[in-house]
Amino acid sequence: MLKVAISFDYDTPIGYRESFNIKDISEYAEIEGAEEIITILKKFDIKATFGVVAKILDDDKYKEVFYKQIIQINELGHEVCSHSYSHKFLPSLTMDQLIDEIRLGKKVIEECVKTKVIGFIPPFNRPMNFPQKGAFSISEILGLHGRGRGKHNLGNVLKILEQNGYKWSRVSYESKINQVRKLFSSKIQGIIQPFSYNSLVVIPVHSTGFGVNTCKLIKSYLGENVIISIYAHPHQAFNQDNCQNTVNMQKMIEMFEDKRYKGLLKYIKMNEVINYI
């Protein structure tokens, strides 16, 4: 059976300020978008994972309203994990800053939801430089993104996550070998499956949003013993020019409902991926 793990990067206004291209967005876009997402997930009895930028819970202006929604998400049975403390670009941080982003994110969210946080979603899906798996990001190594040279590769970050009690991390990278393999694959994508990296489960991202490419990917693997990881941002829920919007989300779910009930597909939270490794 195909498993589809859905996660949402709950950036909050803290994340907006740190992001590259987010302009002219409502400061409560995350709240409004997440509310619509939660409604749709409840309608179809689907549980998902929300990666929270924890610093919002320390912000006097925003903490009350965001605290209320994060608690609601948790009480509805969705997983709440860390999307770092303040949504900094991890590769170029000092070691102390990197450790703080990882530790504080976990601590603050655990104090909010009163349960263990075991998952980590890195901001910007970075680092992508992962030499231990044959993946190299020139933009990170040389700092071509304008945020400083990359001091940390993905292997380093995973090690620190493991040392701080995390059990899984969503990642984005592609080895040179896999790039070549995809050229000869009959599948739409030669996707990397989740795997154990020491005691940490590493979950590669396979698609963004709920549009045509994601639907084709799911169709390609229906009924197979494969895990597909897709993600979106709540602040894009009403953006009709972005495949992450909730119109596309509901259409995607409806498209595969019959396959779901035939046992060809199930939706899982990110922390459930651990059960299949």
Phi and psi restraints in degrees (value plus and minus 20) as a CYANA .aco file:
   2 LEU   PHI     -92.5   -52.5
   2 LEU   PSI     112.3   152.3
   3 LYS   PHI    -129.4   -89.4
   3 LYS   PSI     110.1   150.1
   4 VAL   PHI    -134.8   -94.8
   4 VAL   PSI      94.2   134.2
   5 ALA   PHI    -118.1   -78.1
   5 ALA   PSI     100.4   140.4
   6 ILE   PHI    -127.7   -87.7
   6 ILE   PSI     109.4   149.4
   7 SER   PHI    -149.9  -109.9
   7 SER   PSI     132.1   172.1
   8 PHE   PHI    -144.6  -104.6
   8 PHE   PSI     111.0   151.0
   9 ASP   PHI    -106.5   -66.5
   9 ASP   PSI      81.3   121.3
  10 TYR   PHI    -108.4   -68.4
  10 TYR   PSI      62.2   102.2
  11 ASP   PHI     -89.8   -49.8
  11 ASP   PSI     -57.6   -17.6
  12 THR   PHI      44.1    84.1
  12 THR   PSI     148.8   188.8
  13 PRO   PHI     -77.1   -37.1
  13 PRO   PSI     -46.2    -6.2
  14 ILE   PHI     -82.0   -42.0
  14 ILE   PSI     -65.7   -25.7
  15 GLY   PHI     -88.4   -48.4
  15 GLY   PSI     -57.0   -17.0
  16 TYR   PHI     -76.6   -36.6
  16 TYR   PSI     -64.0   -24.0
  17 ARG   PHI     -85.1   -45.1
  17 ARG   PSI     -49.4    -9.4
  18 GLU   PHI    -109.5   -69.5
  18 GLU   PSI     -33.6     6.4
  19 SER   PHI     -98.2   -58.2
  19 SER   PSI     137.2   177.2
  20 PHE   PHI     -90.3   -50.3
  20 PHE   PSI     -69.5   -29.5
  21 ASN   PHI    -141.4  -101.4
  21 ASN   PSI      -7.4    32.6
  22 ILE   PHI    -103.4   -63.4
  22 ILE   PSI      92.6   132.6
  23 LYS   PHI    -148.8  -108.8
  23 LYS   PSI     128.5   168.5
  24 ASP   PHI      31.8    71.8
  24 ASP   PSI      25.6    65.6
  25 ILE   PHI    -129.5   -89.5
  25 ILE   PSI     121.4   161.4
  26 SER   PHI     -79.6   -39.6
  26 SER   PSI     118.5   158.5
  27 GLU   PHI     -86.8   -46.8
  27 GLU   PSI     -36.9     3.1
  28 TYR   PHI    -130.9   -90.9
  28 TYR   PSI       1.1    41.1
  29 ALA   PHI     -79.9   -39.9
  29 ALA   PSI     -54.8   -14.8
  30 GLU   PHI     -84.8   -44.8
  30 GLU   PSI     -64.2   -24.2
  31 ILE   PHI     -81.2   -41.2
  31 ILE   PSI     -69.1   -29.1
  32 GLU   PHI     -85.3   -45.3
  32 GLU   PSI     -63.2   -23.2
  33 GLY   PHI     -87.2   -47.2
  33 GLY   PSI     -63.7   -23.7
  34 ALA   PHI     -83.9   -43.9
  34 ALA   PSI     -55.3   -15.3
  35 GLU   PHI     -80.8   -40.8
  35 GLU   PSI     -63.4   -23.4
  36 GLU   PHI     -87.6   -47.6
  36 GLU   PSI     -61.4   -21.4
  37 ILE   PHI     -81.2   -41.2
  37 ILE   PSI     -66.3   -26.3
  38 ILE   PHI     -79.2   -39.2
  38 ILE   PSI     -59.9   -19.9
  39 THR   PHI     -81.8   -41.8
  39 THR   PSI     -64.3   -24.3
  40 ILE   PHI     -87.9   -47.9
  40 ILE   PSI     -63.3   -23.3
  41 LEU   PHI     -81.1   -41.1
  41 LEU   PSI     -60.0   -20.0
  42 LYS   PHI     -85.7   -45.7
  42 LYS   PSI     -61.0   -21.0
  43 LYS   PHI     -77.4   -37.4
  43 LYS   PSI     -58.6   -18.6
  44 PHE   PHI    -122.7   -82.7
  44 PHE   PSI     -11.9    28.1
  45 ASP   PHI      34.4    74.4
  45 ASP   PSI      34.6    74.6
  46 ILE   PHI    -138.4   -98.4
  46 ILE   PSI     116.3   156.3
  47 LYS   PHI    -126.5   -86.5
  47 LYS   PSI     121.2   161.2
  48 ALA   PHI    -154.4  -114.4
  48 ALA   PSI    -196.3  -156.3
  49 THR   PHI    -139.4   -99.4
  49 THR   PSI     116.4   156.4
  50 PHE   PHI    -139.6   -99.6
  50 PHE   PSI      98.2   138.2
  51 GLY   PHI    -112.7   -72.7
  51 GLY   PSI      94.7   134.7
  52 VAL   PHI    -121.8   -81.8
  52 VAL   PSI     113.8   153.8
  53 VAL   PHI     -96.6   -56.6
  53 VAL   PSI      87.2   127.2
  54 ALA   PHI     -88.3   -48.3
  54 ALA   PSI     -46.2    -6.2
  55 LYS   PHI     -80.0   -40.0
  55 LYS   PSI     -42.4    -2.4
  56 ILE   PHI     -79.5   -39.5
  56 ILE   PSI     -47.3    -7.3
  57 LEU   PHI     -99.4   -59.4
  57 LEU   PSI     -26.6    13.4
  58 ASP   PHI    -127.5   -87.5
  58 ASP   PSI     -16.0    24.0
  59 ASP   PHI    -116.0   -76.0
  59 ASP   PSI      99.6   139.6
  60 ASP   PHI     -79.8   -39.8
  60 ASP   PSI     -53.9   -13.9
  61 LYS   PHI     -93.1   -53.1
  61 LYS   PSI     -59.7   -19.7
  62 TYR   PHI    -128.6   -88.6
  62 TYR   PSI     -37.1     2.9
  63 LYS   PHI     -80.8   -40.8
  63 LYS   PSI     -55.2   -15.2
  64 GLU   PHI     -84.0   -44.0
  64 GLU   PSI     -69.5   -29.5
  65 VAL   PHI     -90.6   -50.6
  65 VAL   PSI     -57.3   -17.3
  66 PHE   PHI     -93.5   -53.5
  66 PHE   PSI     -57.2   -17.2
  67 TYR   PHI     -77.2   -37.2
  67 TYR   PSI     -65.1   -25.1
  68 LYS   PHI     -79.7   -39.7
  68 LYS   PSI     -64.5   -24.5
  69 GLN   PHI     -92.5   -52.5
  69 GLN   PSI     -58.2   -18.2
  70 ILE   PHI     -82.7   -42.7
  70 ILE   PSI     -60.4   -20.4
  71 ILE   PHI     -82.0   -42.0
  71 ILE   PSI     -62.7   -22.7
  72 GLN   PHI     -80.8   -40.8
  72 GLN   PSI     -65.5   -25.5
  73 ILE   PHI     -77.8   -37.8
  73 ILE   PSI     -65.7   -25.7
  74 ASN   PHI     -84.7   -44.7
  74 ASN   PSI     -63.6   -23.6
  75 GLU   PHI     -88.5   -48.5
  75 GLU   PSI     -43.3    -3.3
  76 LEU   PHI     -98.8   -58.8
  76 LEU   PSI     -23.1    16.9
  77 GLY   PHI      76.4   116.4
  77 GLY   PSI     -14.6    25.4
  78 HIS   PHI    -100.0   -60.0
  78 HIS   PSI     136.8   176.8
  79 GLU   PHI    -104.3   -64.3
  79 GLU   PSI     115.9   155.9
  80 VAL   PHI    -131.0   -91.0
  80 VAL   PSI     103.0   143.0
  81 CYS   PHI    -146.9  -106.9
  81 CYS   PSI    -197.1  -157.1
  82 SER   PHI    -114.2   -74.2
  82 SER   PSI     114.0   154.0
  83 HIS   PHI    -131.8   -91.8
  83 HIS   PSI      13.9    53.9
  84 SER   PHI      63.4   103.4
  84 SER   PSI     153.4   193.4
  85 TYR   PHI     -98.5   -58.5
  85 TYR   PSI     -67.2   -27.2
  86 SER   PHI    -154.4  -114.4
  86 SER   PSI      -2.9    37.1
  87 HIS   PHI      43.6    83.6
  87 HIS   PSI      13.8    53.8
  88 LYS   PHI     -95.5   -55.5
  88 LYS   PSI     139.8   179.8
  89 PHE   PHI     -98.5   -58.5
  89 PHE   PSI      84.6   124.6
  90 LEU   PHI     -82.6   -42.6
  90 LEU   PSI     -61.0   -21.0
  91 PRO   PHI     -77.5   -37.5
  91 PRO   PSI     -52.3   -12.3
  92 SER   PHI    -118.6   -78.6
  92 SER   PSI     -14.8    25.2
  93 LEU   PHI     -94.0   -54.0
  93 LEU   PSI     139.0   179.0
  94 THR   PHI     -90.9   -50.9
  94 THR   PSI     145.0   185.0
  95 MET   PHI     -79.8   -39.8
  95 MET   PSI     -62.5   -22.5
  96 ASP   PHI     -83.6   -43.6
  96 ASP   PSI     -61.5   -21.5
  97 GLN   PHI     -84.6   -44.6
  97 GLN   PSI     -61.2   -21.2
  98 LEU   PHI     -82.0   -42.0
  98 LEU   PSI     -66.9   -26.9
  99 ILE   PHI     -82.3   -42.3
  99 ILE   PSI     -59.8   -19.8
 100 ASP   PHI     -83.0   -43.0
 100 ASP   PSI     -62.9   -22.9
 101 GLU   PHI     -79.1   -39.1
 101 GLU   PSI     -58.8   -18.8
 102 ILE   PHI     -97.1   -57.1
 102 ILE   PSI     -66.0   -26.0
 103 ARG   PHI     -90.8   -50.8
 103 ARG   PSI     -69.0   -29.0
 104 LEU   PHI     -86.3   -46.3
 104 LEU   PSI     -57.7   -17.7
 105 GLY   PHI     -76.7   -36.7
 105 GLY   PSI     -66.8   -26.8
 106 LYS   PHI     -84.2   -44.2
 106 LYS   PSI     -68.4   -28.4
 107 LYS   PHI     -81.4   -41.4
 107 LYS   PSI     -68.6   -28.6
 108 VAL   PHI     -86.6   -46.6
 108 VAL   PSI     -61.3   -21.3
 109 ILE   PHI     -90.1   -50.1
 109 ILE   PSI     -58.2   -18.2
 110 GLU   PHI     -81.4   -41.4
 110 GLU   PSI     -58.3   -18.3
 111 GLU   PHI     -85.8   -45.8
 111 GLU   PSI     -48.6    -8.6
 112 CYS   PHI     -97.7   -57.7
 112 CYS   PSI     -73.1   -33.1
 113 VAL   PHI    -111.7   -71.7
 113 VAL   PSI     -27.5    12.5
 114 LYS   PHI      39.0    79.0
 114 LYS   PSI      16.6    56.6
 115 THR   PHI    -169.7  -129.7
 115 THR   PSI     143.6   183.6
 116 LYS   PHI     -88.7   -48.7
 116 LYS   PSI     114.6   154.6
 117 VAL   PHI    -118.4   -78.4
 117 VAL   PSI      99.9   139.9
 118 ILE   PHI    -137.7   -97.7
 118 ILE   PSI     -22.3    17.7
 119 GLY   PHI    -139.8   -99.8
 119 GLY   PSI     132.5   172.5
 120 PHE   PHI    -156.2  -116.2
 120 PHE   PSI     109.2   149.2
 121 ILE   PHI    -134.8   -94.8
 121 ILE   PSI      90.6   130.6
 122 PRO   PHI     -91.3   -51.3
 122 PRO   PSI     117.9   157.9
 123 PRO   PHI     -77.0   -37.0
 123 PRO   PSI     122.1   162.1
 124 PHE   PHI      43.2    83.2
 124 PHE   PSI      -8.7    31.3
 125 ASN   PHI      33.7    73.7
 125 ASN   PSI      18.4    58.4
 126 ARG   PHI    -142.6  -102.6
 126 ARG   PSI     130.1   170.1
 127 PRO   PHI     -94.4   -54.4
 127 PRO   PSI     128.9   168.9
 128 MET   PHI    -122.6   -82.6
 128 MET   PSI     -34.4     5.6
 129 ASN   PHI     -94.9   -54.9
 129 ASN   PSI      94.8   134.8
 130 PHE   PHI    -160.8  -120.8
 130 PHE   PSI      50.5    90.5
 131 PRO   PHI     -79.5   -39.5
 131 PRO   PSI     -47.0    -7.0
 132 GLN   PHI     -82.1   -42.1
 132 GLN   PSI     -41.4    -1.4
 133 LYS   PHI    -136.5   -96.5
 133 LYS   PSI      -3.5    36.5
 134 GLY   PHI      57.1    97.1
 134 GLY   PSI       1.8    41.8
 135 ALA   PHI    -131.2   -91.2
 135 ALA   PSI     112.0   152.0
 136 PHE   PHI    -150.9  -110.9
 136 PHE   PSI     108.3   148.3
 137 SER   PHI    -131.4   -91.4
 137 SER   PSI      84.7   124.7
 138 ILE   PHI     -84.2   -44.2
 138 ILE   PSI     -56.8   -16.8
 139 SER   PHI     -82.4   -42.4
 139 SER   PSI     -55.9   -15.9
 140 GLU   PHI     -95.2   -55.2
 140 GLU   PSI     -65.3   -25.3
 141 ILE   PHI     -80.0   -40.0
 141 ILE   PSI     -62.1   -22.1
 142 LEU   PHI    -115.3   -75.3
 142 LEU   PSI     -26.8    13.2
 143 GLY   PHI      51.1    91.1
 143 GLY   PSI      14.7    54.7
 144 LEU   PHI     -91.0   -51.0
 144 LEU   PSI     -33.9     6.1
 145 HIS   PHI     -98.8   -58.8
 145 HIS   PSI     -28.9    11.1
 146 GLY   PHI      66.6   106.6
 146 GLY   PSI      -5.9    34.1
 147 ARG   PHI    -139.0   -99.0
 147 ARG   PSI       5.2    45.2
 148 GLY   PHI      73.5   113.5
 148 GLY   PSI     137.7   177.7
 149 ARG   PHI     -89.4   -49.4
 149 ARG   PSI     125.2   165.2
 150 GLY   PHI     -91.8   -51.8
 150 GLY   PSI      95.4   135.4
 151 LYS   PHI    -109.7   -69.7
 151 LYS   PSI     -39.5     0.5
 152 HIS   PHI    -148.0  -108.0
 152 HIS   PSI     112.8   152.8
 153 ASN   PHI    -117.4   -77.4
 153 ASN   PSI     155.1   195.1
 154 LEU   PHI     -83.1   -43.1
 154 LEU   PSI     -56.9   -16.9
 155 GLY   PHI     -79.4   -39.4
 155 GLY   PSI     -60.0   -20.0
 156 ASN   PHI     -82.9   -42.9
 156 ASN   PSI     -64.4   -24.4
 157 VAL   PHI     -84.3   -44.3
 157 VAL   PSI     -63.2   -23.2
 158 LEU   PHI     -81.5   -41.5
 158 LEU   PSI     -57.5   -17.5
 159 LYS   PHI     -82.6   -42.6
 159 LYS   PSI     -63.3   -23.3
 160 ILE   PHI     -87.7   -47.7
 160 ILE   PSI     -58.4   -18.4
 161 LEU   PHI     -79.7   -39.7
 161 LEU   PSI     -66.0   -26.0
 162 GLU   PHI     -80.5   -40.5
 162 GLU   PSI     -62.9   -22.9
 163 GLN   PHI     -85.1   -45.1
 163 GLN   PSI     -41.3    -1.3
 164 ASN   PHI    -125.8   -85.8
 164 ASN   PSI      -1.2    38.8
 165 GLY   PHI      68.9   108.9
 165 GLY   PSI     -11.4    28.6
 166 TYR   PHI     -97.1   -57.1
 166 TYR   PSI     132.1   172.1
 167 LYS   PHI    -133.0   -93.0
 167 LYS   PSI     -41.1    -1.1
 168 TRP   PHI    -168.6  -128.6
 168 TRP   PSI     137.0   177.0
 169 SER   PHI    -164.8  -124.8
 169 SER   PSI     115.1   155.1
 170 ARG   PHI    -101.6   -61.6
 170 ARG   PSI     119.0   159.0
 171 VAL   PHI    -157.4  -117.4
 171 VAL   PSI     146.8   186.8
 172 SER   PHI    -161.9  -121.9
 172 SER   PSI      94.1   134.1
 173 TYR   PHI    -182.0  -142.0
 173 TYR   PSI     144.4   184.4
 174 GLU   PHI    -167.7  -127.7
 174 GLU   PSI     103.2   143.2
 175 SER   PHI     -94.5   -54.5
 175 SER   PSI     137.3   177.3
 176 LYS   PHI     -83.0   -43.0
 176 LYS   PSI     -54.9   -14.9
 177 ILE   PHI     -83.9   -43.9
 177 ILE   PSI     -62.5   -22.5
 178 ASN   PHI     -87.6   -47.6
 178 ASN   PSI     -53.8   -13.8
 179 GLN   PHI     -80.3   -40.3
 179 GLN   PSI     -60.3   -20.3
 180 VAL   PHI     -90.9   -50.9
 180 VAL   PSI     -62.0   -22.0
 181 ARG   PHI     -79.6   -39.6
 181 ARG   PSI     -57.6   -17.6
 182 LYS   PHI     -83.3   -43.3
 182 LYS   PSI     -46.3    -6.3
 183 LEU   PHI     -85.3   -45.3
 183 LEU   PSI     -44.1    -4.1
 184 PHE   PHI    -132.6   -92.6
 184 PHE   PSI     -11.4    28.6
 185 SER   PHI    -107.5   -67.5
 185 SER   PSI     120.3   160.3
 186 SER   PHI    -100.1   -60.1
 186 SER   PSI     -33.1     6.9
 187 LYS   PHI     -99.9   -59.9
 187 LYS   PSI     142.8   182.8
 188 ILE   PHI     -82.1   -42.1
 188 ILE   PSI     -59.0   -19.0
 189 GLN   PHI    -159.4  -119.4
 189 GLN   PSI     121.8   161.8
 190 GLY   PHI    -106.3   -66.3
 190 GLY   PSI      67.5   107.5
 191 ILE   PHI    -106.2   -66.2
 191 ILE   PSI     121.6   161.6
 192 ILE   PHI    -100.4   -60.4
 192 ILE   PSI     113.0   153.0
 193 GLN   PHI    -108.8   -68.8
 193 GLN   PSI     135.0   175.0
 194 PRO   PHI     -74.7   -34.7
 194 PRO   PSI     128.0   168.0
 195 PHE   PHI    -171.0  -131.0
 195 PHE   PSI     142.7   182.7
 196 SER   PHI    -106.7   -66.7
 196 SER   PSI     112.9   152.9
 197 TYR   PHI    -141.5  -101.5
 197 TYR   PSI      77.3   117.3
 198 ASN   PHI      38.9    78.9
 198 ASN   PSI    -141.7  -101.7
 199 SER   PHI    -118.6   -78.6
 199 SER   PSI     -14.3    25.7
 200 LEU   PHI    -120.0   -80.0
 200 LEU   PSI     117.0   157.0
 201 VAL   PHI    -110.5   -70.5
 201 VAL   PSI     104.7   144.7
 202 VAL   PHI    -122.2   -82.2
 202 VAL   PSI     105.6   145.6
 203 ILE   PHI    -138.6   -98.6
 203 ILE   PSI      81.6   121.6
 204 PRO   PHI     -87.5   -47.5
 204 PRO   PSI     121.6   161.6
 205 VAL   PHI     -97.6   -57.6
 205 VAL   PSI     116.8   156.8
 206 HIS   PHI    -132.2   -92.2
 206 HIS   PSI     -44.3    -4.3
 207 SER   PHI    -180.7  -140.7
 207 SER   PSI     131.3   171.3
 208 THR   PHI    -127.6   -87.6
 208 THR   PSI     109.6   149.6
 209 GLY   PHI      59.5    99.5
 209 GLY   PSI    -187.3  -147.3
 210 PHE   PHI    -147.0  -107.0
 210 PHE   PSI       5.1    45.1
 211 GLY   PHI    -106.4   -66.4
 211 GLY   PSI    -177.6  -137.6
 212 VAL   PHI     -78.2   -38.2
 212 VAL   PSI     -65.6   -25.6
 213 ASN   PHI     -83.4   -43.4
 213 ASN   PSI     -60.7   -20.7
 214 THR   PHI     -86.0   -46.0
 214 THR   PSI     -63.2   -23.2
 215 CYS   PHI     -83.0   -43.0
 215 CYS   PSI     -60.2   -20.2
 216 LYS   PHI     -83.9   -43.9
 216 LYS   PSI     -58.7   -18.7
 217 LEU   PHI     -84.3   -44.3
 217 LEU   PSI     -65.7   -25.7
 218 ILE   PHI     -82.4   -42.4
 218 ILE   PSI     -64.8   -24.8
 219 LYS   PHI     -77.9   -37.9
 219 LYS   PSI     -57.5   -17.5
 220 SER   PHI     -84.7   -44.7
 220 SER   PSI     -46.6    -6.6
 221 TYR   PHI    -138.7   -98.7
 221 TYR   PSI      -7.7    32.3
 222 LEU   PHI     -73.9   -33.9
 222 LEU   PSI     111.8   151.8
 223 GLY   PHI      61.8   101.8
 223 GLY   PSI     -27.5    12.5
 224 GLU   PHI    -111.4   -71.4
 224 GLU   PSI     139.1   179.1
 225 ASN   PHI    -102.5   -62.5
 225 ASN   PSI      51.6    91.6
 226 VAL   PHI    -155.2  -115.2
 226 VAL   PSI     128.7   168.7
 227 ILE   PHI    -132.2   -92.2
 227 ILE   PSI     106.4   146.4
 228 ILE   PHI    -132.2   -92.2
 228 ILE   PSI     110.7   150.7
 229 SER   PHI    -130.1   -90.1
 229 SER   PSI     101.3   141.3
 230 ILE   PHI    -145.6  -105.6
 230 ILE   PSI     134.3   174.3
 231 TYR   PHI    -165.9  -125.9
 231 TYR   PSI     143.5   183.5
 232 ALA   PHI    -174.5  -134.5
 232 ALA   PSI     155.3   195.3
 233 HIS   PHI    -136.4   -96.4
 233 HIS   PSI     108.0   148.0
 234 PRO   PHI     -76.6   -36.6
 234 PRO   PSI     -51.9   -11.9
 235 HIS   PHI     -90.4   -50.4
 235 HIS   PSI     -26.7    13.3
 236 GLN   PHI    -121.9   -81.9
 236 GLN   PSI     -10.9    29.1
 237 ALA   PHI     -79.3   -39.3
 237 ALA   PSI     -50.9   -10.9
 238 PHE   PHI    -131.8   -91.8
 238 PHE   PSI      -9.0    31.0
 239 ASN   PHI    -105.7   -65.7
 239 ASN   PSI      82.2   122.2
 240 GLN   PHI     -90.3   -50.3
 240 GLN   PSI     -30.5     9.5
 241 ASP   PHI    -114.1   -74.1
 241 ASP   PSI     -13.6    26.4
 242 ASN   PHI    -145.6  -105.6
 242 ASN   PSI     113.3   153.3
 243 CYS   PHI     -87.4   -47.4
 243 CYS   PSI     -26.0    14.0
 244 GLN   PHI    -103.5   -63.5
 244 GLN   PSI     -21.6    18.4
 245 ASN   PHI     -90.0   -50.0
 245 ASN   PSI     141.8   181.8
 246 THR   PHI     -95.4   -55.4
 246 THR   PSI     -39.0     1.0
 247 VAL   PHI     -83.3   -43.3
 247 VAL   PSI     -67.8   -27.8
 248 ASN   PHI     -84.4   -44.4
 248 ASN   PSI     -58.0   -18.0
 249 MET   PHI     -79.2   -39.2
 249 MET   PSI     -68.9   -28.9
 250 GLN   PHI     -87.1   -47.1
 250 GLN   PSI     -58.8   -18.8
 251 LYS   PHI     -81.3   -41.3
 251 LYS   PSI     -62.0   -22.0
 252 MET   PHI     -82.9   -42.9
 252 MET   PSI     -66.0   -26.0
 253 ILE   PHI     -81.8   -41.8
 253 ILE   PSI     -65.6   -25.6
 254 GLU   PHI     -83.6   -43.6
 254 GLU   PSI     -55.2   -15.2
 255 MET   PHI     -79.5   -39.5
 255 MET   PSI     -53.5   -13.5
 256 PHE   PHI    -130.0   -90.0
 256 PHE   PSI      -9.3    30.7
 257 GLU   PHI     -81.7   -41.7
 257 GLU   PSI     -61.2   -21.2
 258 ASP   PHI     -86.2   -46.2
 258 ASP   PSI     -56.2   -16.2
 259 LYS   PHI     -88.2   -48.2
 259 LYS   PSI     -55.2   -15.2
 260 ARG   PHI     -82.1   -42.1
 260 ARG   PSI     -66.1   -26.1
 261 TYR   PHI     -96.3   -56.3
 261 TYR   PSI     -34.6     5.4
 262 LYS   PHI    -107.3   -67.3
 262 LYS   PSI     -20.2    19.8
 263 GLY   PHI      62.6   102.6
 263 GLY   PSI      -1.0    39.0
 264 LEU   PHI    -112.4   -72.4
 264 LEU   PSI     -33.1     6.9
 265 LEU   PHI    -172.7  -132.7
 265 LEU   PSI     120.6   160.6
 266 LYS   PHI    -161.7  -121.7
 266 LYS   PSI     129.8   169.8
 267 TYR   PHI    -117.8   -77.8
 267 TYR   PSI     117.6   157.6
 268 ILE   PHI    -154.0  -114.0
 268 ILE   PSI     138.3   178.3
 269 LYS   PHI     -98.8   -58.8
 269 LYS   PSI     141.4   181.4
 270 MET   PHI     -82.8   -42.8
 270 MET   PSI     -57.2   -17.2
 271 ASN   PHI     -87.8   -47.8
 271 ASN   PSI     -37.6     2.4
 272 GLU   PHI     -97.6   -57.6
 272 GLU   PSI     -37.5     2.5
 273 VAL   PHI     -76.9   -36.9
 273 VAL   PSI     -52.9   -12.9
 274 ILE   PHI     -75.0   -35.0
 274 ILE   PSI     -52.9   -12.9
 275 ASN   PHI     -90.3   -50.3
 275 ASN   PSI     -34.3     5.7
 276 TYR   PHI    -129.6   -89.6
 276 TYR   PSI     -12.4    27.6
